[in-house]
Each structure stands twice: as C-alpha cells, then as structure tokens.
Amino acid sequence: MPELKAIVAAEIGLHARAAAVFVREVTATGLPVTIRKPGQHSVDARSLLEVMTEDFGHGCEVVLSVAGEALPPGRSLDEVAGALKALTAVLEAVEGR
C-alpha cells in the first residue's frame, strides 16, 4: 500500500475544527485510512476521537496509509494513491480557526 507524508498546517494541530475537517475528508474517500507519526503506531483516520487524542500538532510530520495488505475491493492502486495525495493536501492547507 502506498504511504504519503504530510505536515500538519493548522496552528493548533489536529484538534477540534481542523481534525473534523480532516476526518470528514477521510470518511468521504471510503478507504480505511490510518495516520501516524513516523515510527509510531497508527490510528484510524476516520475516527475523530482517535485523531484528536493523538498529538498531531502544528508542523508535525504524519504518515497516511491505507490499512491492510490488499487493495480495498473495487479500488485501483492509482485511486488509493490519489486519495492519499488529496488528504495530504487537506492536512497541509487546513486551518483550525
């Protein structure tokens, strides 16, 4: 599965509004996306509670990936990679104000 790195742009990190915007975008992809800091455990990026309880602060590098070894049914590798790229753009642009 592809992985992409992003930098959290929101001044207060992924808390409250910025996290909600990100989770909404993740859910819209229909993919089991995970998010983590490099070298740490992954959390379900579709869960607002899990995203908010991790310390994804402003300027933090995160890694997005799709859970599982196989492609989700009916999805191509290009679709998955495109969805992750769009989500990295959300993280690098979203503001939590």
CORNOR-V783385 format. One record per residue. N is the residue number from 1. RES is the residue in one small letter. OMEGA is omega in radians with two decimals (none if undefined). Layout:
N:RES:OMEGA / N:RES:OMEGA
//
This chain:
1:m:3.11 / 2:p:3.02 / 3:e:3.06 / 4:l:3.09 / 5:k:3.10 / 6:a:3.06 / 7:i:-3.14 / 8:v:-3.07 / 9:a:-3.06 / 10:a:-3.08 / 11:e:3.14 / 12:i:-3.13 / 13:g:-3.12 / 14:l:3.07 / 15:h:3.07 / 16:a:-2.98 / 17:r:-3.12 / 18:a:3.10 / 19:a:-3.14 / 20:a:3.11 / 21:v:-3.13 / 22:f:-3.12 / 23:v:3.11 / 24:r:3.12 / 25:e:3.10 / 26:v:-3.12 / 27:t:-3.14 / 28:a:3.13 / 29:t:-3.09 / 30:g:-3.12 / 31:l:3.10 / 32:p:-3.07 / 33:v:3.03 / 34:t:3.11 / 35:i:3.12 / 36:r:2.92 / 37:k:3.11 / 38:p:3.11 / 39:g:3.14 / 40:q:-3.12 / 41:h:3.12 / 42:s:2.99 / 43:v:3.14 / 44:d:-3.10 / 45:a:3.07 / 46:r:-3.09 / 47:s:3.13 / 48:l:-3.13 / 49:l:-3.14 / 50:e:3.14 / 51:v:-3.10 / 52:m:-3.10 / 53:t:3.02 / 54:e:-3.10 / 55:d:3.10 / 56:f:-3.07 / 57:g:3.11 / 58:h:3.11 / 59:g:-3.12 / 60:c:3.03 / 61:e:3.10 / 62:v:3.10 / 63:v:3.08 / 64:l:3.06 / 65:s:3.09 / 66:v:-3.09 / 67:a:3.07 / 68:g:-3.12 / 69:e:-3.06 / 70:a:3.05 / 71:l:3.04 / 72:p:-3.12 / 73:p:3.08 / 74:g:-3.13 / 75:r:3.08 / 76:s:3.09 / 77:l:3.11 / 78:d:3.11 / 79:e:-3.14 / 80:v:3.13 / 81:a:3.11 / 82:g:3.11 / 83:a:3.12 / 84:l:3.11 / 85:k:3.10 / 86:a:3.13 / 87:l:3.08 / 88:t:3.10 / 89:a:3.09 / 90:v:-3.12 / 91:l:-3.08 / 92:e:-3.13 / 93:a:-3.00 / 94:v:3.07 / 95:e:-3.08 / 96:g:-3.11 / 97:r:none
//
